[in-house]
Amino acid sequence: MSKLKRVSKDIFIKGLALFLKQPDAIVLGDLHIGYEETLNRQGMLVPRFAFKDIVSQLRQILTRRFKLIIVNGDLKHSFGWMPAQELAETKKIMAIFQAHSERLIMIKGNHDASLQGIELLPHFSTEGFYFTHGHRLDKQIEGAHTIIIGHEHPAITLREGIRTESYKVFLFGKYKKKRLIVLPSFNPLIPGTNILNKKFLSPYLNQDISDFEVFIVQDKVYEFGRIKELKDVV
């Protein structure tokens, strides 16, 4: 079972997901189901382990029935027509979510245009939390104390001699005096892009993020300090 890492009074990291004590919600995003199928169609032969890994991670996180499960965009990967395998895998994941939640909230990401038969919300608010995929700015955030986004796939690359290794991370910072949380990708084939040397995709991160806190997800969750402190050691 994934252990909980307390970040604040009401927010915990559980694997590659967030657990919000109030309103008893699991939040995750960027599963990009079908990504390995897309890579194979493009001639890049990768082992087909991603879906099994996603299911295994979900079973460790979804240990009971939660009031809410919130998928914060990009459930699947292909932009247009969904191959049969991607469609089948998407249905299996949806069944897992529905079996472990009283209510399933699906936020529309930039990859979700062709999700037929599934209600997609542009954003969702509850208990002062505002959920949006993060690929564009929203105007309905005034009543929220916390904004939670995906889209960015944040990661950090650590070096030891000539060896480098990337780790998925959660980012905790501010956006217009509100708490901003950036989720990592839930797909094991998407390690993410190094937060220390990139131009960000999400407009929510078009700001000085040097004071953002970094939490690395590996065998457990490691609190790694602020980005400005990491630049001096990696």
C-alpha positions as CSV (number, residue, x, y, z in Angstrom):
1,M,0.0,0.0,0.0
2,S,1.3,3.5,-0.9
3,K,2.3,5.3,2.3
4,L,0.9,8.8,2.9
5,K,3.3,11.8,3.0
6,R,1.7,14.7,4.8
7,V,2.3,18.0,3.0
8,S,-0.1,20.1,5.0
9,K,-3.0,19.7,7.4
10,D,-5.4,18.6,4.6
11,I,-3.1,17.4,1.8
12,F,-1.1,14.2,1.5
13,I,0.9,12.6,-1.3
14,K,0.1,9.0,-1.9
15,G,2.3,7.5,-4.6
16,L,1.8,9.6,-7.7
17,A,-1.6,10.9,-6.5
18,L,-2.8,13.4,-3.9
19,F,-5.1,12.5,-1.1
20,L,-7.3,15.4,0.1
21,K,-8.6,14.7,3.6
22,Q,-11.5,17.0,3.1
23,P,-13.4,16.2,0.9
24,D,-12.0,12.6,1.0
25,A,-10.6,12.7,-2.6
26,I,-7.9,11.1,-4.6
27,V,-6.5,13.3,-7.3
28,L,-4.3,12.2,-10.2
29,G,-3.7,13.0,-13.8
30,D,-1.9,12.5,-17.1
31,L,-2.3,8.7,-17.3
32,H,-1.9,9.0,-21.1
33,I,-3.4,5.6,-21.7
34,G,-2.3,4.3,-25.0
35,Y,1.1,6.1,-25.1
36,E,3.1,2.9,-25.6
37,E,0.7,2.0,-28.5
38,T,1.4,5.4,-30.1
39,L,5.2,4.9,-29.7
40,N,5.0,1.5,-31.3
41,R,3.0,2.8,-34.3
42,Q,5.7,5.4,-34.7
43,G,8.3,2.7,-35.0
44,M,9.7,3.0,-31.5
45,L,9.5,-0.5,-30.0
46,V,8.9,-0.3,-26.2
47,P,7.9,-3.1,-23.9
48,R,4.1,-3.1,-23.2
49,F,4.4,-2.7,-19.4
50,A,2.9,0.8,-18.9
51,F,-0.8,-0.3,-18.6
52,K,0.0,-3.1,-16.1
53,D,2.1,-0.7,-14.1
54,I,-0.7,1.9,-14.0
55,V,-3.2,-0.7,-12.8
56,S,-0.7,-1.9,-10.1
57,Q,-0.1,1.6,-8.9
58,L,-3.9,2.3,-8.8
59,R,-4.5,-0.9,-6.7
60,Q,-1.9,0.4,-4.2
61,I,-3.5,3.8,-3.9
62,L,-7.2,2.9,-4.2
63,T,-7.3,0.8,-1.0
64,R,-10.9,1.7,-0.2
65,R,-13.9,3.6,-1.7
66,F,-13.3,7.4,-1.7
67,K,-16.0,10.1,-1.8
68,L,-14.3,11.5,-5.0
69,I,-11.7,10.4,-7.5
70,I,-10.6,13.3,-9.7
71,V,-8.7,12.6,-12.9
72,N,-7.2,16.0,-13.7
73,G,-6.9,15.6,-17.5
74,D,-5.3,13.5,-20.2
75,L,-6.7,10.2,-19.3
76,K,-5.7,8.9,-22.7
77,H,-3.0,9.8,-25.2
78,S,-4.2,9.8,-28.8
79,F,-5.6,13.2,-30.0
80,G,-8.1,11.8,-32.5
81,W,-9.3,8.3,-33.3
82,M,-8.7,5.8,-30.4
83,P,-7.1,2.5,-31.4
84,A,-9.0,-0.6,-30.1
85,Q,-6.4,-1.4,-27.4
86,E,-6.4,2.1,-26.1
87,L,-10.2,2.1,-26.0
88,A,-10.2,-1.2,-24.1
89,E,-7.6,-0.1,-21.6
90,T,-9.4,3.2,-21.0
91,K,-12.7,1.3,-20.2
92,K,-10.8,-0.9,-17.7
93,I,-9.3,2.1,-15.9
94,M,-12.7,3.8,-15.8
95,A,-14.2,0.7,-14.2
96,I,-11.5,0.7,-11.5
97,F,-12.2,4.4,-10.8
98,Q,-15.9,3.9,-10.6
99,A,-15.6,0.9,-8.3
100,H,-13.5,2.9,-5.8
101,S,-15.4,6.2,-5.7
102,E,-18.8,7.5,-4.8
103,R,-18.3,10.1,-7.6
104,L,-15.8,10.2,-10.4
105,I,-14.8,13.6,-11.8
106,M,-13.2,13.7,-15.2
107,I,-11.4,17.0,-16.1
108,K,-10.8,17.6,-19.8
109,G,-7.2,17.7,-20.8
110,N,-5.7,18.7,-24.2
111,H,-5.5,15.0,-25.2
112,D,-9.1,14.2,-24.3
113,A,-11.0,15.5,-27.2
114,S,-12.2,12.1,-28.5
115,L,-13.4,10.6,-25.2
116,Q,-16.9,9.7,-26.3
117,G,-19.5,8.7,-23.8
118,I,-17.6,10.2,-20.8
119,E,-18.7,13.5,-19.3
120,L,-15.7,15.8,-19.2
121,L,-15.6,19.0,-17.1
122,P,-13.4,22.0,-18.0
123,H,-12.8,22.4,-14.3
124,F,-14.2,21.4,-10.9
125,S,-14.3,23.1,-7.5
126,T,-15.0,21.7,-4.0
127,E,-14.1,22.7,-0.5
128,G,-11.9,25.6,-1.7
129,F,-9.9,23.3,-4.1
130,Y,-10.0,24.2,-7.9
131,F,-9.0,21.4,-10.4
132,T,-8.0,22.2,-13.9
133,H,-5.7,20.5,-16.4
134,G,-3.4,23.5,-16.6
135,H,-2.9,23.9,-20.4
136,R,-4.7,27.2,-20.3
137,L,-5.6,29.8,-17.6
138,D,-9.1,29.8,-16.1
139,K,-11.0,32.8,-14.9
140,Q,-13.1,31.0,-12.2
141,I,-10.5,30.7,-9.5
142,E,-11.4,33.6,-7.3
143,G,-13.2,31.5,-4.6
144,A,-10.4,28.9,-4.3
145,H,-7.6,28.7,-1.9
146,T,-5.8,25.9,-3.8
147,I,-5.4,25.3,-7.5
148,I,-4.3,21.8,-8.7
149,I,-3.0,21.3,-12.2
150,G,-1.4,18.6,-14.3
151,H,-0.2,18.9,-17.9
152,E,3.4,19.8,-17.0
153,H,4.7,16.4,-16.1
154,P,7.3,17.9,-13.7
155,A,10.5,15.9,-13.0
156,I,14.0,16.6,-11.8
157,T,17.3,15.2,-13.1
158,L,19.9,14.4,-10.5
159,R,23.6,13.8,-11.3
160,E,26.3,11.7,-9.6
161,G,29.5,12.0,-11.6
162,I,28.6,11.1,-15.2
163,R,25.4,9.3,-14.2
164,T,22.1,11.0,-14.4
165,E,18.6,9.9,-13.3
166,S,15.2,11.5,-13.6
167,Y,12.5,11.4,-10.9
168,K,8.9,12.5,-11.0
169,V,8.1,15.3,-8.6
170,F,5.2,17.2,-7.1
171,L,5.5,21.0,-7.1
172,F,4.0,23.2,-4.4
173,G,4.0,26.9,-4.8
174,K,1.8,30.0,-5.4
175,Y,-0.2,31.5,-8.2
176,K,-1.7,34.9,-7.5
177,K,-1.5,34.4,-3.7
178,K,-3.2,31.0,-4.0
179,R,-1.6,27.7,-3.3
180,L,-0.6,25.9,-6.5
181,I,0.1,22.2,-6.8
182,V,1.5,20.6,-9.9
183,L,0.9,16.8,-10.3
184,P,3.4,14.5,-12.0
185,S,2.3,12.2,-14.8
186,F,0.9,8.9,-13.7
187,N,2.3,7.1,-16.8
188,P,5.6,5.3,-16.1
189,L,6.7,5.8,-19.7
190,I,6.5,9.6,-19.2
191,P,9.4,10.5,-16.8
192,G,8.7,14.2,-17.3
193,T,10.9,17.2,-18.1
194,N,13.6,18.6,-15.8
195,I,12.1,21.6,-13.9
196,L,15.5,23.2,-13.6
197,N,16.2,23.9,-17.2
198,K,13.0,24.1,-19.2
199,K,10.4,26.5,-20.5
200,F,7.2,25.5,-18.9
201,L,4.1,24.4,-20.9
202,S,1.5,25.6,-18.4
203,P,0.7,29.3,-18.2
204,Y,0.3,28.9,-14.4
205,L,4.1,28.4,-14.3
206,N,5.0,31.4,-16.3
207,Q,6.4,33.1,-13.2
208,D,9.4,32.8,-10.9
209,I,9.1,29.4,-9.4
210,S,12.3,29.4,-7.4
211,D,10.4,29.3,-4.2
212,F,8.3,26.2,-5.2
213,E,8.8,23.2,-3.0
214,V,9.8,19.9,-4.6
215,F,8.7,16.4,-3.5
216,I,10.4,13.5,-5.3
217,V,8.5,10.3,-5.7
218,Q,10.6,7.2,-5.7
219,D,10.5,4.2,-3.2
220,K,8.9,6.8,-0.9
221,V,8.2,10.5,-1.1
222,Y,11.3,12.7,-0.4
223,E,11.0,16.4,0.6
224,F,13.7,18.0,-1.4
225,G,13.4,21.7,-0.5
226,R,12.9,24.6,-2.8
227,I,13.9,24.9,-6.4
228,K,16.3,27.8,-5.8
229,E,18.2,25.5,-3.3
230,L,18.4,22.6,-5.7
231,K,20.0,24.7,-8.4
232,D,23.1,24.9,-6.3
233,V,23.5,21.1,-5.7
234,V,22.4,19.3,-8.9
